[in-house]
């Protein structure tokens, strides 16, 4: 298969740099814009369909950067602003180019929240609910929502082709047993590593160290920490992050625009 998985954004809610922060990581990102991190999101490109996973407030900028001019489906992992805030950016794509609603798959509990937050987008999206463990097929790719530990109803997505298995869990504190079983032995585990140092919210997020440990637990061939908020609790630069994961061998820190062949 000639598809790919693109990490559009790899930062947590504050982004990198943050307008309010002058830590070492934010200073580095201001000095070297290629090290900036927009808010988390991804795109599955099957070669025939383009499936957007989460719509961060930075999604317009991300799509332009990656030269993506078509969206066929949208799946949201959960209803937190840094993952849905860019939904409105698709309005004019639909009205001026696509000219029919985009199928939008929401957490089952988020339908009312969508209607309340975006009452004027009813003609932009064909709203549906995804279901845990249901398989969605897009050509040669099977996408399966699996439970995550994040307080609100949240999914990670297991993507499977004939050649590759990839798990994407940008917001989670470890994995529920059912999800850990499903993703065991994946080629790629892309997972929450919000905190560097102490984990201030261990019930909903992971630290870099915990993300690496989760990769070992599920026997992932490659672990990719994402959703990084390098301000918490010990600010860190990109160079320091790379040095920290280097001894692990099969860990690569995510970056905006990272592409994985499927």
C-alpha positions as CSV (number, residue, x, y, z in Angstrom):
1,X,0.0,0.0,0.0
2,X,1.2,3.5,-0.7
3,X,-0.7,5.4,2.0
4,X,0.8,7.5,4.8
5,X,0.0,8.8,8.2
6,X,1.0,12.5,8.7
7,X,1.4,14.1,12.1
8,X,-0.1,17.6,11.4
9,X,0.6,18.8,15.0
10,X,2.5,17.4,17.9
11,X,1.9,19.9,20.7
12,X,-0.4,19.9,23.7
13,X,-2.9,22.7,24.4
14,X,-0.5,25.6,24.9
15,X,1.4,25.0,21.6
16,X,5.1,25.8,21.2
17,X,6.1,28.5,21.5
18,X,3.3,29.8,23.8
19,X,2.6,33.5,23.7
20,X,2.8,33.6,27.5
21,X,5.9,31.5,28.1
22,X,9.6,32.3,27.9
23,X,11.0,28.9,28.9
24,X,14.0,27.4,27.2
25,X,11.8,25.4,24.9
26,X,9.7,28.3,23.8
27,X,12.8,30.5,23.3
28,X,14.3,27.7,21.1
29,X,11.1,27.5,19.0
30,X,11.0,31.3,18.5
31,X,14.7,31.2,17.4
32,X,14.2,28.1,15.1
33,X,10.6,28.1,13.8
34,X,11.0,24.6,12.4
35,X,11.0,23.4,16.0
36,X,7.6,24.9,16.7
37,X,4.7,22.6,17.6
38,X,1.2,23.2,16.6
39,X,-1.7,21.5,18.5
40,X,-2.2,17.8,17.9
41,X,-3.8,16.3,14.9
42,X,-3.1,13.9,12.1
43,X,-4.1,12.9,8.6
44,X,-4.5,9.4,7.2
45,X,-4.0,9.4,3.5
46,X,-4.9,6.1,1.9
47,X,-4.1,7.2,-1.6
48,X,-7.9,7.4,-2.3
49,X,-9.3,9.1,0.8
50,X,-8.0,11.7,3.2
51,X,-9.2,11.2,6.8
52,X,-8.5,14.1,9.2
53,X,-8.1,13.0,12.8
54,X,-8.9,15.9,15.1
55,X,-9.2,19.5,14.0
56,X,-7.0,21.6,16.2
57,X,-7.2,25.4,16.3
58,X,-4.1,25.3,14.0
59,X,-5.7,23.0,11.3
60,X,-5.8,25.6,8.5
61,X,-2.1,26.4,8.9
62,X,-1.3,22.7,9.1
63,X,-3.2,21.8,5.9
64,X,-1.6,24.6,4.0
65,X,1.9,23.6,5.2
66,X,1.3,20.0,4.1
67,X,-0.3,21.0,0.7
68,X,-3.5,19.1,1.6
69,X,-6.4,20.5,-0.4
70,X,-9.1,17.8,0.2
71,X,-10.7,16.3,3.2
72,X,-13.1,13.3,2.8
73,X,-13.8,12.4,6.5
74,X,-13.1,13.8,9.9
75,X,-12.8,11.7,13.1
76,X,-12.4,13.4,16.5
77,X,-10.7,11.6,19.3
78,X,-12.6,13.6,22.0
79,X,-14.3,16.8,22.8
80,X,-11.5,19.1,24.1
81,X,-10.9,22.5,22.5
82,X,-7.3,21.7,21.4
83,X,-8.7,18.8,19.4
84,X,-12.0,20.2,17.9
85,X,-11.4,24.0,17.9
86,X,-10.6,24.2,14.2
87,X,-13.8,22.6,12.9
88,X,-15.0,25.9,11.6
89,X,-12.0,26.2,9.4
90,X,-13.6,23.6,7.0
91,X,-16.7,25.7,6.4
92,X,-15.5,27.4,3.3
93,X,-13.8,24.4,1.9
94,X,-17.2,22.7,2.0
95,X,-19.2,25.7,0.7
96,X,-16.7,26.8,-2.1
97,X,-15.0,23.5,-3.1
98,X,-16.5,20.3,-1.9
99,X,-20.1,21.5,-2.0
100,X,-21.4,18.6,0.1
101,X,-21.1,18.0,3.9
102,X,-18.1,16.2,5.2
103,X,-18.8,13.1,7.3
104,X,-17.8,14.0,10.9
105,X,-17.4,11.1,13.4
106,X,-17.8,12.3,17.0
107,X,-17.6,10.6,20.3
108,X,-21.1,9.3,21.1
109,X,-21.4,11.8,24.0
110,X,-20.4,14.8,22.0
111,X,-23.3,15.3,19.6
112,X,-25.1,17.8,21.8
113,X,-21.9,19.7,22.5
114,X,-21.2,20.0,18.8
115,X,-24.6,21.4,18.1
116,X,-24.3,23.9,20.9
117,X,-20.8,25.0,20.0
118,X,-21.3,25.1,16.2
119,X,-25.0,25.8,15.4
120,X,-24.1,27.3,12.0
121,X,-22.2,24.3,10.8
122,X,-25.1,21.9,10.4
123,X,-24.9,22.1,6.6
124,X,-21.1,21.7,6.7
125,X,-20.9,18.3,8.4
126,X,-22.8,15.1,8.2
127,X,-22.6,14.3,11.9
128,X,-22.3,10.7,13.1
129,X,-21.0,8.9,16.2
130,X,-18.1,6.5,16.1
131,X,-18.4,3.4,18.2
132,X,-15.6,1.7,20.2
133,X,-14.3,-1.5,18.5
134,X,-16.3,-0.9,15.3
135,X,-14.1,-1.3,12.2
136,X,-14.3,1.5,9.6
137,X,-12.8,0.5,6.2
138,X,-11.2,3.0,3.8
139,X,-9.9,1.0,0.9
140,X,-7.1,-1.2,2.3
141,X,-7.0,0.6,5.7
142,X,-9.1,-0.5,8.7
143,X,-9.6,2.2,11.4
144,X,-10.8,1.0,14.8
145,X,-11.6,3.4,17.7
146,X,-10.4,2.0,21.0
147,X,-10.9,3.4,24.6
148,X,-8.4,5.8,26.1
149,X,-8.0,7.0,29.7
150,X,-8.7,10.7,29.5
151,X,-11.6,11.6,31.8
152,X,-14.0,12.5,29.0
153,X,-15.1,9.9,26.4
154,X,-11.9,9.5,24.3
155,X,-10.7,7.2,21.6
156,X,-7.4,6.3,20.2
157,X,-7.3,4.8,16.7
158,X,-5.8,1.6,15.6
159,X,-4.9,1.6,11.8
160,X,-4.3,-1.6,10.1
161,X,-3.2,-2.4,6.5
162,X,-1.9,-5.6,5.1
163,X,1.6,-4.4,6.0
164,X,1.5,-2.1,8.9
165,X,-0.3,-1.6,12.3
166,X,-0.3,1.8,13.8
167,X,-1.9,3.0,17.0
168,X,-2.6,6.7,17.6
169,X,-3.4,7.8,21.2
170,X,-2.6,11.5,21.6
171,X,-4.5,11.9,24.9
172,X,-4.4,9.0,27.4
173,X,-3.0,7.9,30.8
174,X,-1.8,4.5,30.0
175,X,-4.2,2.2,28.2
176,X,-7.3,0.3,29.3
177,X,-6.6,-3.5,29.2
178,X,-8.9,-4.0,26.2
179,X,-6.9,-1.4,24.2
180,X,-3.5,-2.6,25.3
181,X,-4.5,-6.1,24.1
182,X,-5.6,-4.8,20.7
183,X,-2.5,-2.8,20.0
184,X,0.0,-5.4,21.3
185,X,2.9,-5.7,18.9
186,X,2.0,-2.7,16.7
187,X,4.7,-1.4,14.4
188,X,4.0,2.2,15.5
189,X,2.7,3.5,18.9
190,X,2.1,7.2,18.7
191,X,1.1,8.3,22.2
192,X,0.6,11.0,24.8
193,X,3.8,12.3,26.4
194,X,2.4,15.6,27.6
195,X,4.7,16.0,30.6
196,X,8.4,16.2,30.9
197,X,9.3,15.4,34.5
198,X,6.5,15.2,37.0
199,X,3.1,14.3,35.6
200,X,0.7,16.8,37.1
201,X,-2.4,15.0,35.9
202,X,-1.6,11.2,36.0
203,X,-5.3,10.2,35.5
204,X,-5.5,11.8,32.1
205,X,-2.0,12.2,30.6
206,X,1.4,10.6,30.5
207,X,5.0,11.9,30.9
208,X,7.7,11.1,28.4
209,X,9.0,8.4,30.7
210,X,5.6,6.8,30.9
211,X,5.0,6.9,27.2
212,X,8.3,5.1,26.6
213,X,7.3,2.5,29.3
214,X,3.9,2.1,27.6
215,X,5.7,1.3,24.3
216,X,7.6,-1.4,26.1
217,X,4.5,-2.8,27.8
218,X,2.7,-3.3,24.5
219,X,5.8,-4.4,22.7
220,X,5.6,-1.7,20.0
221,X,8.4,-1.9,17.4
222,X,8.6,1.9,17.4
223,X,7.3,4.4,20.0
224,X,6.6,8.0,19.0
225,X,5.8,10.4,21.9
226,X,3.5,13.2,20.9
227,X,1.1,15.8,22.5
228,X,4.2,17.4,24.0
229,X,3.9,20.4,26.3
230,X,7.5,21.0,27.0
231,X,6.7,23.7,29.6
232,X,5.4,21.1,32.1
233,X,6.9,20.4,34.6
234,X,10.5,20.7,33.5
235,X,10.9,22.8,30.4
236,X,13.1,21.1,27.8
237,X,14.6,21.9,24.4
238,X,14.3,19.7,21.3
239,X,18.0,18.8,21.5
240,X,17.6,17.7,25.1
241,X,14.6,15.6,24.2
242,X,16.4,13.8,21.5
243,X,19.4,13.1,23.8
244,X,17.0,11.8,26.4
245,X,15.3,9.2,24.1
246,X,18.5,8.3,22.1
247,X,19.5,5.4,24.4
248,X,16.1,3.7,24.0
249,X,16.8,2.8,20.3
250,X,13.2,2.4,19.2
251,X,11.8,5.8,20.4
252,X,11.6,8.8,18.1
253,X,10.1,12.1,19.3
254,X,7.2,13.3,17.1
255,X,7.5,16.5,15.1
256,X,5.1,18.5,13.0
257,X,5.0,17.1,9.5
258,X,6.3,13.7,10.4
259,X,5.2,11.1,7.8
260,X,4.9,7.3,8.3
261,X,4.4,5.1,5.3
262,X,1.7,2.5,5.7
